Amino acid sequence: MNIPSDSIESLWGWLKHEAQLSPSLQAATAVVNVEITPRRPGRIKYMATYWFGLCEKNVVVPAGTPVRVLRRKGNTWFVEPLSS
């Protein structure tokens, strides 16, 4: 497959832009796959992909907990439990 590099760069730019906080992300949810603790990121499943997940609140978020996606920094999503 021969894809011009400018197409890949355009796609990457679009993906990075879309992944940043937007009104549509505020209602997005994910599920914790590996427990999140106050000092250690866990893993979440979001948009059919596994990501690092951090909670800004000083709580433990166990595996299996549904969470609200707040924002992204690099390859880590900041989340909060839906029950909060």
Secondary structure, 3 states (H helix, E strand, C coil): CCCCHHHHHHHHHHHHHHHCCCHHHHHCEEEEEECEECCECEEEEECCEEEEEEECCCCCECCCCEEEEEEEECCEEEEEECCC
